[in-house]
Amino acid sequence: MSGQAKIYLLILGMWVVNYLPRLLPMVILSKMKIPQPVIDWLGFIPAAVLAAIIVPSVVMPDGQMNVSLHNDFLITSIPAFLIAIKTRNMVWTLVTGMFVMALVAK
């Protein structure tokens, strides 16, 4: 097998590994009636994933739990969170976070 054929086979394998787990549930579930409580529950997954990504880096910036006033990330996240809740606008949330971080950064 030539080097180019191996590359094409590798790309095809990566495609299968990436899209098969996404495609199978869609194909299988498209034929089923999903109860509304399950759909409502699935709606919380994006927020839960985002929280799981953000919270550790905010409360553990140096690898150890830090919920004191000396944690710039925690201080910055509070006004950014409040703006996000009030405006539901990502741009204003980011601008608020960057502005507050610029103020509190050492």
GIBELUR-V196891 format. One record per helix or strand of 3 or more residues. SS is the DSSP state (H for helix, E for strand). FROM is the first residue (numbers start at 0). TO is the last residue. If there is no record, write none. Layout:
# GIBELUR-V196891
SS|FROM|TO + SS|FROM|TO
This chain:
# GIBELUR-V196891
H|2|28 + H|35|41 + H|44|58 + H|71|86 + H|89|103
